[in-house]
Each structure stands twice: as C-alpha cells, then as structure tokens.
Amino acid sequence: MNSFSLVVTALLAGVLCCSATAPAAEAPPVAIREDARNVTLSNGRITAVISKSASTITSMKMGEHELVSPRKPVYYSMGGGKSYRQPTGAAFRIVKQTPELVDVAFLQKWKPGLAQAVDIEVHYALKRGESGVHTYAILSHPADYPDSSVGEWRMVWGMPAKNDREWLMEKIRVDSLRDWEMPSPADLAKAKPTGIKEIVQITSGTRAGRFDCKYDFNLEYYSVGCWGHASDRNQVGAWIVLGSHEFFNDGPMKQDLSSASSLIHIHFGMNHFGGSSTRLKAGEAWSKIYGPFLLYGNEGGNADALWKDARAKAASERRLWPHAWVGDAALYPPAAARGSVRGRLVIKDPLKPALSSAGAWVGLAQPRPGGNFQNESNAYQYWTKADAKGQFEIPHVRPGTYTLTAFCNGVVGEFEQAGAVVKPGVNPAGELVWNVPRAGRSLAWEIGVPDRRAAEFRGGGTYFQSYAWTRFSSELPNPLIYQIGRSDPAKDWNYVQGGWQKNDKAVQWPWEIRFPLARVPASGNARLILAFASSDRARVEVAVNGQRISSFLPPSGGGNALIRQGIHAKYGLTNLDVPVSLLKEGGNVITLTESRVAGAFSHVMYDYLALEMP
C-alpha cells in the first residue's frame, strides 16, 4: 500500500467512526413496543429488548451488531451468596414517552426474605439519535423498613462472541497501561484453574502462559470517563460512559472492577479494596439515584479510534449533566436548583515552601459524625481538580451542608473544613489556606512521593498481574536494604511488603532503611512519617538501630489490594515519635517489619516515608 492509500485509509477511519448523538432533526423518533414478556425501544440506530420479568436488557442491536451476550444480559444485582439479589418480578411502567425520549422503569419492592431492605427501581431510557441506552437505578429505604445495609451493588454487561473461537470485540480498553487482546472464548474454556477462584491460567492463544482475572482491570473511576471493549477486526466498540461520578462512594481515589474478559462492570457500591457499605437504620427514610450513565456503542474505526470516540462521548455527557430529561427533581435536581463552589487552595508547608496546589483534589462530601469521605456511601460526593494556580470550581452540587476536603500530590494528609453550605447558584469559598503541620525543622530523608499510591516503587507499573507476590523472594533479598542517597525507589523499594517465600512458606521480610546523620540534636523527638497506600491484616513493627519503638495496626486497613491486584486501597497515615537518643552521628538503620505473615494476604503498601528532625 502506498503512502497516499495509507492517508486515505486513516481519513476514512476518522470519518466513519461513530461519535456524538445524531442531530434530532435527521433521526427517527423513539418508538416503544410492548408485549407480555418484553418491551422494545428503538430509534433507528439502536434497538433494545428489555425483559419485563428480569429487568434486564437481553438484546441491544446497533445496526447489524448485537452488543449483548445471549448468555449474560445487561443486569443489576447486589450482594453475593445467600444475600444475592436481582430486581426480578418487578412492576413495569412507562415513565416518559415522547418522540425525543422514552424512559421505562422496573420497580421491585422489598419484602421479608430479601437480604437488603431497599426497593430497587431500574430505568432504561433511549433518546432520539443516540447510539446507546441510558440507564440508572434508584434505591429507596422508607422509614418503616428495618435496619439494613447495601454492600456489593453493581451492573454487569455481558459481551457477545462471534462464535466459539472469537469475540465480537477482542480488546479491552481502560487506560494506557492495560491495552491487550483478551483470551478468546476457546482460550478461556481451556484455561487452568488456580488456587484463587477468580484467577485462571491461559494455556493457548495470544496470552498463553499468562493469568486472566477480573481484577486485572481494576480502575479508579474518577480517573476516566469511560471503559469497555473494542475491535480492530470488526471495528465496533461497547462502553460504559459516565457524565458524572457524584453517585460513587469513598472519594476520587476509590477503585473497583471495570472491564474484564467477556464482561463490563460498574460497581456503584465500590465494595472491593476496602469499600464502605451503605448503612440504613429503621426509621430512616433514604433514597439515592445511581446514574444516569450511557451504555454506548460505536463503530467504523479501530480500537484506538473507538476508544478516543468514547472518551469524547464522555466529555459530551459531562457537558449535559445534570440531564434535563430525568423527571424526579427532588431526587435529581435540575441544573438551576444546584450550586457550584468556587475558591482557591493555597498550601503552606514550612519545609517545602515551593509546594504548589496545582492538581489538588478538592471535594464536598457528607460523612457521618467522626467519619471521613473515604468511608461514606449514603450520600453524594462532588470532586474536582484545582488548576495550575490552585483555583477550583465544584459544579452541579445538590444544596446542603458539606465537609470540604482537599488533598494534593506532594502533601501528607488532607485539608478539611466542615460546615460548607451550598445553595443554588455560585457559592464563593474564597481562599482556603492549608497550613501543613510539621513537628521538625528539616527532613533527614524521604522515600517516595505522597500521592496515595505505591506506583513509583518497584513493580508499581505491573501491579495488575496475578500472583505477583510469588516472585518477590526470587527477585528481592531478605532483608530488603534501602540506602538513602544511593538506592533507587523504582528498583530497590518494592510496591508492597508482605510475606517472603522460603521453602514454600511465607516468613517475615524486614525492610531496612539505612541513612547517615551528620549531627544529632541534644534532645527532643524526630518524627517518622509513614503514609500507607494500603494495608490488610497487617501489623507493622518499627525498630531504630535495633530497638523496637512501635508495633501497630496501620489505619484504614482492609481491602485485600495485593490479592485483588491493586496499587492502593484506603489511605492511612501514622506519625511516630523517635527519641533522638536512639539516633547517632554516622550510620543509622530503621527497620520496618510486617509481622502478621498470613500467606499472600497480609501486606502493607507504603505511599511515602520520611524522617523529620527536631
């Protein structure tokens, strides 16, 4: 093929790739057809068949392409095991029917015997000219319902196969790190099970010898606007596309399942990696809307072009938020009834005067008394990033009283201001000054970057590979020794500390931080800063020059991030006083040991470590 042909091919790929909603004037009106079993929505671009009895999309055709697996429809569910629940047998109604949009709902009322004492109402809506179906769900807990909680709460979309050997969409796209072709249906059928039920080992095809697991693609939802599957071969894609993240819990760092081989997930409860549950009391009237978001289909380009188009669609959905067509103004206030919060964040750190608030996360949440945004699921959260000057605007906020919180790369801990009242319109917050607390007057050393992840350390770019912990003992020494001023954190400090395998048994794995001090103050305490990106079933013992000074459980533990192939779970911070009498001029050693060795499960992931001198 000559260069002219290549250019023409590239241009055609760009032209053909489906993108934004077709102009309404050029698109057929939305039609609805109902029979005893199904309701069918169509707009000339999409035809969606919805099962009344199961509240599921059993078929979603985009032209000639079927985007839903006949074996696994689009469905909502919550809980697992004996508490598993799907909104089956729901009451069907048409919420809105116009030539521009049809919105249908399926309401399953709670009754004794169902594990979660909430009503579930699932909605599907099709707009004129839209290349996909919007969906949302409403959970309700009337005051006369008993105590209850909702943990795992999700929607799953099964991906179709062309045949027993080939997916319609062979690639998964979630971010720049994870971009590969899935094992084929035949490869998955021949895969070997492992000791962890979610993980299989592929024995054939393009990923032979590798593991496959739904946690391979865990994702911080706030970092993206879409995720899904796409095909170079068939030039078609299927995507979850978000217009907002306000209905997710536990803050912008929270991650959960996204795409996987044969599936797309969206987890509203974000219950993996230490997610908090929605807890409800008898007498408490509560409801929450999850969505709307878009089940989007596109075609006419390769996987890269389709992913780019899906990201552009997410930007379009953000501009349309809140959607004017959602009819419940009390539960989902329109734009005019919401407020925005504008201000500027200024960080003042006496040990790092050049520190900037650029890119800081600034958010509004409603944690319960004594709580924190990291453990808040009942209400909505609103987050934005500050610009290069620290200026921020948090848009589309429901009126109410919030706690305003900020955190920033380069800074340990977080800024917090309670009592932020939001009214419709613009709410000026003024200049918020974050005075970073310091106990010392200098830093003897630092390891890592405070960013609530362990990504800058060894293995931090491949953390999503299954059974990573089995390689630590063959690749790293015991004890691990880190020399301040000589060692490289990307090579010499592992992203996770847990058990070290010896003769097929996990043993303790001490990590030594070796550092020189030119002088030691005559009195006072140094401060050892230990910021944790994750911990699970862990106890950390700290010794200074051979003398143990502390043994403690890291804060915000849980979430099983190592097994679940994450780079963090919940953030925690511990500051320890180190009497200067334990330090000496010349060489010093601080030893960190995760003493609760429980196979692969117990671990800590450090975000950042430092020693402040008095």
C-alpha positions as CSV (number, residue, x, y, z in Angstrom):
1,M,0.0,0.0,0.0
2,N,1.5,3.4,-1.0
3,S,1.6,6.5,1.3
4,F,-1.4,8.1,-0.4
5,S,-3.5,5.0,0.3
6,L,-2.5,5.0,3.9
7,V,-3.5,8.6,4.3
8,V,-6.9,7.9,2.7
9,T,-7.4,4.9,4.9
10,A,-6.7,6.9,8.0
11,L,-9.0,9.7,6.9
12,L,-11.8,7.2,6.2
13,A,-11.3,5.6,9.6
14,G,-11.8,9.0,11.2
15,V,-14.9,9.8,9.2
16,L,-16.6,6.5,9.7
17,C,-16.1,6.3,13.4
18,C,-19.4,6.9,15.1
19,S,-19.3,9.7,17.7
20,A,-21.8,12.1,19.1
21,T,-25.6,11.8,19.0
22,A,-27.1,12.2,15.6
23,P,-29.0,15.6,15.1
24,A,-32.5,15.1,16.2
25,A,-34.0,16.6,13.1
26,E,-32.3,13.8,11.0
27,A,-33.1,10.9,13.3
28,P,-36.3,8.9,13.5
29,P,-38.4,9.4,16.7
30,V,-38.0,7.0,19.5
31,A,-40.5,4.1,19.3
32,I,-41.7,1.7,22.0
33,R,-43.3,-1.7,21.5
34,E,-44.7,-3.8,24.4
35,D,-45.9,-7.4,24.7
36,A,-46.4,-9.7,27.6
37,R,-42.7,-10.6,28.0
38,N,-40.7,-7.7,26.7
39,V,-40.6,-4.0,26.0
40,T,-38.6,-2.9,22.9
41,L,-37.1,0.6,22.4
42,S,-35.8,1.7,19.1
43,N,-34.6,4.9,17.4
44,G,-33.3,3.8,14.0
45,R,-29.8,3.5,15.4
46,I,-30.3,1.3,18.5
47,T,-32.9,-1.4,19.2
48,A,-33.0,-2.6,22.8
49,V,-35.1,-5.5,24.0
50,I,-35.8,-5.5,27.8
51,S,-37.2,-8.4,29.7
52,K,-40.1,-7.3,32.0
53,S,-39.7,-10.3,34.3
54,A,-35.9,-9.9,34.8
55,S,-35.5,-6.1,34.4
56,T,-32.6,-6.9,32.0
57,I,-31.6,-5.8,28.5
58,T,-31.4,-9.1,26.6
59,S,-30.5,-7.6,23.3
60,M,-29.1,-4.2,22.1
61,K,-28.5,-4.1,18.4
62,M,-26.6,-1.3,16.7
63,G,-27.2,-1.8,13.1
64,E,-26.1,-5.4,12.3
65,H,-24.1,-5.7,15.5
66,E,-25.5,-7.4,18.6
67,L,-23.8,-5.8,21.6
68,V,-25.2,-8.0,24.4
69,S,-24.3,-11.7,25.0
70,P,-27.3,-14.1,24.8
71,R,-25.8,-15.9,27.8
72,K,-25.3,-12.8,30.0
73,P,-27.7,-9.8,29.6
74,V,-27.3,-6.3,31.0
75,Y,-28.4,-6.8,34.6
76,Y,-28.3,-5.1,38.0
77,S,-27.6,-7.1,41.2
78,M,-26.5,-6.7,44.8
79,G,-24.9,-8.9,47.4
80,G,-23.5,-12.3,46.9
81,G,-24.0,-15.9,48.2
82,K,-27.2,-16.1,50.3
83,S,-27.6,-12.3,50.1
84,Y,-27.5,-12.2,46.3
85,R,-30.4,-10.3,44.8
86,Q,-31.6,-9.2,41.3
87,P,-34.6,-7.0,40.7
88,T,-36.7,-9.7,39.1
89,G,-40.5,-9.8,39.1
90,A,-40.6,-6.0,39.1
91,A,-43.6,-3.8,38.3
92,F,-43.2,-2.2,34.9
93,R,-44.2,1.3,33.9
94,I,-43.6,3.9,31.2
95,V,-42.2,7.0,32.9
96,K,-41.9,9.2,29.8
97,Q,-42.8,8.7,26.2
98,T,-42.2,11.4,23.6
99,P,-40.7,11.4,20.1
100,E,-37.4,12.6,21.7
101,L,-37.1,10.1,24.6
102,V,-38.7,7.0,26.2
103,D,-37.9,6.2,29.8
104,V,-39.2,2.9,31.2
105,A,-38.9,1.6,34.8
106,F,-39.0,-1.7,36.7
107,L,-39.7,-1.5,40.4
108,Q,-39.0,-4.4,42.8
109,K,-40.4,-3.6,46.3
110,W,-38.6,-5.1,49.3
111,K,-40.3,-7.9,51.2
112,P,-39.2,-10.1,54.1
113,G,-36.8,-12.7,52.8
114,L,-34.8,-10.3,50.6
115,A,-31.5,-9.6,52.2
116,Q,-31.3,-5.8,51.6
117,A,-34.3,-3.8,52.9
118,V,-34.4,-1.5,50.0
119,D,-36.6,-1.0,47.0
120,I,-34.8,-1.2,43.6
121,E,-36.1,0.7,40.6
122,V,-34.2,0.2,37.4
123,H,-34.6,2.6,34.5
124,Y,-33.7,2.4,30.8
125,A,-34.0,5.4,28.6
126,L,-33.5,5.8,24.8
127,K,-33.0,9.2,23.3
128,R,-33.6,10.3,19.7
129,G,-30.5,9.8,17.6
130,E,-28.5,8.3,20.5
131,S,-26.1,5.4,19.8
132,G,-26.8,3.7,23.1
133,V,-29.2,3.3,26.1
134,H,-29.0,5.5,29.2
135,T,-29.7,3.6,32.4
136,Y,-30.0,4.5,36.1
137,A,-31.3,2.9,39.3
138,I,-32.9,4.2,42.4
139,L,-32.6,2.6,45.8
140,S,-35.1,3.5,48.5
141,H,-35.4,2.7,52.1
142,P,-38.7,4.0,53.6
143,A,-38.7,4.9,57.2
144,D,-40.8,1.8,58.1
145,Y,-38.2,-0.6,56.7
146,P,-35.9,-2.3,59.2
147,D,-32.1,-1.8,59.7
148,S,-30.2,-2.8,56.6
149,S,-27.0,-2.3,54.6
150,V,-26.1,-2.5,50.9
151,G,-22.5,-3.6,50.1
152,E,-21.9,-5.0,46.7
153,W,-24.2,-3.2,44.2
154,R,-23.4,-3.3,40.5
155,M,-24.4,-3.5,36.9
156,V,-22.9,-6.1,34.6
157,W,-23.0,-6.2,30.8
158,G,-22.1,-9.4,29.0
159,M,-20.0,-9.1,25.9
160,P,-21.1,-11.1,22.8
161,A,-18.9,-13.6,20.9
162,K,-19.0,-14.0,17.1
163,N,-18.6,-17.7,17.6
164,D,-16.9,-20.2,19.9
165,R,-13.4,-19.0,18.8
166,E,-13.7,-15.2,18.6
167,W,-15.2,-12.3,20.5
168,L,-17.0,-9.6,18.6
169,M,-14.7,-7.1,20.4
170,E,-11.4,-8.7,21.1
171,K,-9.7,-5.9,23.0
172,I,-10.2,-4.3,26.4
173,R,-9.6,-0.6,26.8
174,V,-9.4,1.1,30.2
175,D,-6.2,3.0,30.3
176,S,-2.7,3.3,28.7
177,L,-1.2,0.6,30.9
178,R,-3.8,-2.1,30.1
179,D,-4.4,-2.4,26.4
180,W,-4.3,-6.0,25.1
181,E,-6.3,-8.6,23.4
182,M,-8.4,-10.8,25.6
183,P,-8.2,-14.6,25.7
184,S,-10.7,-15.9,23.1
185,P,-13.8,-17.9,24.2
186,A,-11.9,-21.1,23.3
187,D,-8.8,-20.0,25.3
188,L,-11.0,-19.3,28.4
189,A,-12.7,-22.7,28.0
190,K,-9.3,-24.5,28.2
191,A,-7.8,-22.3,30.9
192,K,-6.4,-23.9,34.1
193,P,-8.0,-23.0,37.4
194,T,-5.7,-21.8,40.2
195,G,-5.8,-21.6,44.0
196,I,-7.8,-18.4,43.7
197,K,-11.2,-18.9,42.1
198,E,-11.1,-15.5,40.3
199,I,-7.8,-16.3,38.5
200,V,-7.2,-18.8,35.7
201,Q,-4.1,-19.5,33.7
202,I,-4.4,-19.3,30.0
203,T,-2.8,-22.2,28.1
204,S,-3.5,-21.2,24.5
205,G,-3.8,-18.2,22.2
206,T,-2.2,-14.8,22.3
207,R,-2.0,-14.8,26.2
208,A,-0.8,-18.4,26.7
209,G,1.1,-18.8,29.9
210,R,-0.4,-15.6,31.4
211,F,-3.1,-15.3,34.1
212,D,-6.5,-13.9,33.5
213,C,-8.6,-12.3,36.2
214,K,-11.4,-9.7,36.5
215,Y,-9.1,-7.7,38.8
216,D,-6.6,-7.2,36.0
217,F,-8.5,-4.1,35.1
218,N,-9.4,-2.5,38.4
219,L,-9.8,1.2,37.9
220,E,-10.1,4.5,39.7
221,Y,-13.4,5.5,38.2
222,Y,-12.8,9.2,38.7
223,S,-9.6,9.0,36.6
224,V,-11.6,8.1,33.4
225,G,-15.0,8.8,31.8
226,C,-15.4,5.5,30.1
227,W,-14.2,1.9,29.8
228,G,-15.1,-1.0,27.7
229,H,-14.3,-3.3,24.7
230,A,-13.4,-2.6,21.1
231,S,-12.3,-4.5,18.0
232,D,-9.7,-3.8,15.4
233,R,-11.1,-6.7,13.3
234,N,-14.8,-5.9,13.4
235,Q,-14.5,-2.1,14.0
236,V,-17.1,-2.0,16.8
237,G,-17.0,-0.9,20.4
238,A,-19.1,-1.1,23.6
239,W,-18.6,1.2,26.5
240,I,-19.8,2.4,29.9
241,V,-19.8,6.2,29.5
242,L,-20.2,8.5,32.6
243,G,-21.4,12.0,32.7
244,S,-20.7,12.4,36.4
245,H,-19.2,10.5,39.3
246,E,-21.3,12.0,42.0
247,F,-23.2,8.8,42.9
248,F,-20.0,6.8,43.7
249,N,-18.8,6.4,47.3
250,D,-15.5,6.8,49.2
251,G,-13.9,9.6,47.2
252,P,-12.0,10.1,43.9
253,M,-9.2,7.6,44.7
254,K,-11.6,4.7,45.1
255,Q,-11.3,1.9,42.5
256,D,-13.2,-1.1,41.5
257,L,-13.9,-3.6,38.7
258,S,-14.3,-2.2,35.2
259,S,-13.9,-4.3,32.1
260,A,-12.9,-8.0,32.1
261,S,-12.8,-10.9,29.7
262,S,-16.3,-11.2,28.4
263,L,-17.8,-8.5,30.7
264,I,-18.1,-4.8,31.6
265,H,-18.7,-4.0,35.2
266,I,-19.8,-0.9,37.0
267,H,-19.7,-1.1,40.8
268,F,-21.8,1.6,42.5
269,G,-21.1,0.3,46.0
270,M,-17.4,0.2,45.2
271,N,-17.1,-2.5,47.9
272,H,-13.8,-4.0,46.8
273,F,-10.5,-2.6,48.0
274,G,-12.0,-1.6,51.4
275,G,-15.2,-0.1,50.2
276,S,-17.7,1.2,52.7
277,S,-21.3,-0.2,52.8
278,T,-24.4,1.9,52.7
279,R,-25.9,1.5,56.2
280,L,-29.5,2.3,57.0
281,K,-31.4,2.5,60.2
282,A,-35.0,1.6,60.9
283,G,-36.9,4.9,60.9
284,E,-34.5,6.4,58.4
285,A,-36.1,7.5,55.1
286,W,-33.4,7.4,52.4
287,S,-33.1,7.2,48.7
288,K,-30.3,7.6,46.1
289,I,-30.1,7.7,42.3
290,Y,-27.2,5.9,40.6
291,G,-26.7,7.4,37.2
292,P,-27.8,8.1,34.6
293,F,-24.9,6.7,32.6
294,L,-24.8,5.5,29.0
295,L,-24.4,2.0,27.5
296,Y,-22.7,3.3,24.4
297,G,-22.0,1.6,21.1
298,N,-19.8,2.9,18.3
299,E,-18.3,1.6,15.0
300,G,-16.3,2.4,12.0
301,G,-12.7,2.6,13.3
302,N,-10.0,0.5,15.0
303,A,-9.9,0.0,18.8
304,D,-7.8,3.2,19.3
305,A,-10.2,5.3,17.3
306,L,-13.3,3.9,19.0
307,W,-11.8,4.4,22.5
308,K,-11.0,8.0,21.5
309,D,-14.6,8.5,20.4
310,A,-15.9,7.0,23.6
311,R,-13.8,9.5,25.6
312,A,-15.2,12.3,23.5
313,K,-18.7,11.0,24.2
314,A,-17.9,11.1,28.0
315,A,-16.9,14.7,27.6
316,S,-20.2,15.4,25.9
317,E,-22.1,13.6,28.7
318,R,-20.3,15.8,31.3
319,R,-21.5,18.9,29.5
320,L,-25.1,17.7,29.5
321,W,-25.0,16.9,33.3
322,P,-27.4,17.0,35.0
323,H,-29.6,15.6,32.3
324,A,-32.8,17.7,31.9
325,W,-34.9,14.7,30.9
326,V,-34.7,13.0,34.3
327,G,-38.1,13.8,35.8
328,D,-37.6,13.4,39.6
329,A,-36.5,17.0,40.7
330,A,-36.4,16.1,44.4
331,L,-34.0,13.1,43.9
332,Y,-32.2,14.5,40.9
333,P,-32.3,18.3,41.0
334,P,-32.1,20.1,37.6
335,A,-29.1,22.4,36.9
336,A,-30.9,25.6,38.1
337,A,-31.6,24.0,41.5
338,R,-27.9,23.1,42.1
339,G,-24.9,25.1,43.1
340,S,-21.3,25.5,42.4
341,V,-18.4,26.2,44.8
342,R,-15.5,28.3,43.7
343,G,-12.3,29.1,45.5
344,R,-8.6,28.9,45.6
345,L,-6.5,26.4,47.6
346,V,-3.2,27.6,49.0
347,I,-0.7,25.2,50.5
348,K,1.8,26.5,53.1
349,D,4.4,23.9,54.1
350,P,7.4,25.4,56.1
351,L,9.7,22.6,54.9
352,K,8.6,22.8,51.3
353,P,7.8,26.4,50.5
354,A,7.7,25.9,46.8
355,L,4.9,23.3,47.0
356,S,2.0,24.0,44.7
357,S,-1.7,23.2,45.0
358,A,-1.9,22.6,41.2
359,G,-3.9,19.4,40.5
360,A,-5.2,19.1,44.1
361,W,-8.4,17.1,44.5
362,V,-11.0,19.3,46.2
363,G,-14.3,17.8,47.1
364,L,-17.6,18.0,49.1
365,A,-19.0,15.1,51.0
366,Q,-21.3,14.4,53.9
367,P,-19.6,11.9,56.1
368,R,-21.3,10.9,59.3
369,P,-20.0,12.4,62.6
370,G,-16.4,11.3,63.2
371,G,-16.2,9.9,59.6
372,N,-14.3,10.8,56.5
373,F,-15.1,10.9,52.8
374,Q,-13.1,7.7,52.4
375,N,-15.8,5.8,54.2
376,E,-19.1,7.5,53.1
377,S,-21.6,5.7,50.9
378,N,-25.0,7.0,51.8
379,A,-24.8,10.5,50.2
380,Y,-23.4,12.0,47.1
381,Q,-19.8,13.3,46.7
382,Y,-18.5,16.0,44.4
383,W,-14.9,16.4,43.4
384,T,-12.8,18.4,41.0
385,K,-9.1,19.2,40.4
386,A,-7.6,22.6,41.0
387,D,-5.9,24.3,38.1
388,A,-2.3,25.5,37.9
389,K,-3.0,28.4,40.3
390,G,-4.9,26.3,42.8
391,Q,-8.3,27.7,41.7
392,F,-11.2,25.3,41.6
393,E,-14.9,25.1,40.8
394,I,-17.0,22.2,42.0
395,P,-20.1,22.2,39.8
396,H,-23.6,20.7,40.0
397,V,-23.8,20.2,43.7
398,R,-27.1,19.5,45.5
399,P,-28.0,22.1,48.1
400,G,-26.9,21.1,51.6
401,T,-24.2,21.3,54.2
402,Y,-20.9,19.5,53.4
403,T,-17.4,18.9,54.6
404,L,-14.9,20.4,52.1
405,T,-11.8,18.3,51.8
406,A,-8.6,18.7,49.8
407,F,-5.6,16.5,49.2
408,C,-2.7,17.0,46.8
409,N,0.3,15.2,45.4
410,G,3.4,16.1,47.4
411,V,1.5,16.7,50.7
412,V,0.9,14.2,53.5
413,G,-2.6,14.2,55.0
414,E,-5.5,16.4,53.9
415,F,-7.2,19.7,54.4
416,E,-10.7,19.6,55.9
417,Q,-13.3,22.3,56.6
418,A,-16.7,21.4,58.0
419,G,-19.9,23.4,57.6
420,A,-19.7,24.3,53.9
421,V,-23.2,25.4,52.9
422,V,-24.1,25.1,49.3
423,K,-27.1,26.9,47.8
424,P,-28.3,27.1,44.2
425,G,-26.1,29.4,42.1
426,V,-22.5,30.3,42.7
427,N,-21.1,29.8,46.2
428,P,-17.7,31.6,46.8
429,A,-15.3,29.7,49.1
430,G,-12.6,32.4,49.0
431,E,-9.0,31.5,49.7
432,L,-8.5,28.2,51.6
433,V,-5.1,28.1,53.3
434,W,-3.8,24.6,54.2
435,N,-1.1,25.0,56.8
436,V,0.7,21.7,56.7
437,P,1.6,20.7,60.2
438,R,5.3,20.0,60.9
439,A,7.0,18.7,64.0
440,G,10.5,19.3,62.9
441,R,12.7,21.8,61.1
442,S,14.3,19.7,58.5
443,L,13.9,16.4,56.6
444,A,16.7,13.9,57.1
445,W,15.3,11.8,54.2
446,E,12.2,10.9,52.1
447,I,11.2,7.8,50.2
448,G,8.5,8.0,47.6
449,V,6.0,10.7,46.6
450,P,2.9,11.5,48.7
451,D,0.2,10.6,46.2
452,R,-1.8,7.8,48.0
453,R,-0.4,5.1,45.6
454,A,2.7,2.9,45.5
455,A,3.1,3.4,41.8
456,E,6.6,4.9,41.9
457,F,8.1,1.9,43.6
458,R,9.4,-1.4,42.1
459,G,6.5,-3.2,40.4
460,G,4.3,-0.2,40.5
461,G,3.7,-0.3,36.8
462,T,2.8,-4.0,36.7
463,Y,0.8,-4.4,39.9
464,F,-2.2,-5.7,38.0
465,Q,-0.5,-9.0,37.2
466,S,-1.9,-12.0,39.1
467,Y,0.3,-13.8,41.6
468,A,2.9,-11.0,41.6
469,W,3.8,-11.9,45.2
470,T,5.2,-15.3,44.2
471,R,8.1,-13.6,42.5
472,F,9.3,-11.3,45.4
473,S,11.5,-14.0,47.0
474,S,13.3,-14.8,43.8
475,E,13.9,-11.2,42.7
476,L,14.5,-9.4,46.0
477,P,16.7,-10.1,49.1
478,N,15.6,-10.7,52.6
479,P,16.1,-8.4,54.4
480,L,15.4,-5.7,51.8
481,I,18.0,-2.9,52.2
482,Y,17.4,0.6,51.1
483,Q,20.4,3.1,51.2
484,I,19.3,6.7,51.4
485,G,21.2,8.7,48.8
486,R,22.2,5.6,46.8
487,S,19.2,3.3,46.3
488,D,16.5,3.9,43.6
489,P,12.9,3.7,44.8
490,A,11.8,2.4,41.4
491,K,14.3,-0.6,41.7
492,D,15.1,-1.1,45.4
493,W,11.8,-0.4,47.2
494,N,9.1,-2.8,46.4
495,Y,5.5,-1.6,45.9
496,V,4.3,-4.0,48.6
497,Q,5.7,-5.6,51.8
498,G,4.3,-8.9,52.9
499,G,5.5,-12.4,53.4
500,W,8.7,-13.6,51.8
501,Q,8.6,-17.2,50.4
502,K,11.0,-19.6,51.9
503,N,10.6,-23.3,51.1
504,D,7.0,-22.7,50.1
505,K,6.3,-20.9,53.4
506,A,5.8,-17.2,54.0
507,V,8.2,-15.7,56.5
508,Q,8.8,-12.2,57.8
509,W,10.5,-9.8,55.4
510,P,12.2,-6.9,57.3
511,W,13.0,-3.8,55.3
512,E,16.0,-1.7,56.4
513,I,16.3,2.0,55.7
514,R,20.0,2.9,56.2
515,F,20.9,6.5,56.4
516,P,23.7,8.8,57.7
517,L,23.3,11.7,60.1
518,A,26.0,14.4,60.2
519,R,24.7,15.5,63.6
520,V,22.0,14.6,66.1
521,P,20.2,17.2,68.3
522,A,20.8,17.0,72.0
523,S,17.2,16.4,72.9
524,G,13.7,16.1,71.5
525,N,12.0,13.7,69.2
526,A,12.3,13.1,65.5
527,R,9.1,12.2,63.6
528,L,8.9,9.1,61.4
529,I,6.1,9.7,58.8
530,L,4.6,6.5,57.5
531,A,1.9,7.1,54.9
532,F,0.1,3.9,53.7
533,A,-1.4,3.4,50.3
534,S,-2.9,0.1,51.6
535,S,-2.8,-2.4,54.4
536,D,-4.6,-5.7,55.0
537,R,-4.3,-8.0,58.0
538,A,-1.1,-6.3,58.8
539,R,0.9,-5.2,61.9
540,V,3.9,-3.0,61.4
541,E,6.9,-3.2,63.8
542,V,9.4,-0.4,63.8
543,A,12.9,-0.6,65.2
544,V,15.5,2.2,65.4
545,N,19.1,1.0,65.5
546,G,17.9,-2.4,66.8
547,Q,15.5,-1.1,69.4
548,R,11.8,-1.6,68.8
549,I,9.8,1.6,69.3
550,S,6.4,0.6,68.0
551,S,4.1,-2.2,66.9
552,F,0.8,-1.0,65.5
553,L,-2.1,-1.8,63.1
554,P,-2.0,0.7,60.2
555,P,-5.1,2.9,59.9
556,S,-7.7,2.4,57.3
557,G,-6.8,-1.2,56.8
558,G,-8.6,-3.8,54.7
559,G,-9.5,-4.2,51.0
560,N,-7.1,-7.0,50.1
561,A,-5.3,-4.9,47.5
562,L,-2.5,-7.3,46.9
563,I,-4.7,-10.3,46.0
564,R,-7.0,-8.0,44.1
565,Q,-4.1,-6.7,42.1
566,G,-4.4,-3.1,43.1
567,I,-1.8,-0.3,43.7
568,H,-3.7,1.0,46.7
569,A,-6.8,0.6,48.8
570,K,-7.6,3.1,51.6
571,Y,-5.1,5.8,52.6
572,G,-3.8,5.9,56.1
573,L,-1.2,8.0,58.0
574,T,0.9,7.2,61.1
575,N,3.4,9.6,62.7
576,L,5.8,8.0,65.2
577,D,8.0,9.9,67.7
578,V,11.6,8.7,67.6
579,P,13.6,9.8,70.6
580,V,16.9,11.4,69.3
581,S,18.7,9.4,72.0
582,L,18.2,6.4,69.7
583,L,19.9,8.1,66.8
584,K,23.6,8.6,66.3
585,E,26.0,10.5,64.2
586,G,27.1,8.4,61.2
587,G,25.1,5.4,60.1
588,N,21.6,4.6,61.3
589,V,19.1,1.9,60.5
590,I,15.3,2.0,60.8
591,T,13.7,-1.5,60.3
592,L,10.1,-2.0,59.2
593,T,8.6,-5.4,59.5
594,E,5.2,-6.6,58.6
595,S,4.9,-9.1,61.4
596,R,1.5,-10.7,60.7
597,V,2.6,-13.1,58.0
598,A,-0.6,-14.7,56.6
599,G,0.4,-16.1,53.2
600,A,-0.2,-13.6,50.4
601,F,-3.0,-11.8,52.3
602,S,-1.3,-9.7,54.9
603,H,0.6,-6.7,53.5
604,V,1.3,-3.0,53.5
605,M,1.8,-0.7,50.6
606,Y,3.7,2.4,51.5
607,D,2.8,5.7,49.9
608,Y,5.5,7.8,51.4
609,L,8.1,7.7,54.2
610,A,10.1,10.5,55.7
611,L,12.1,11.4,58.9
612,E,11.6,14.9,60.3
613,M,14.4,16.1,62.6
614,P,13.7,18.4,65.5
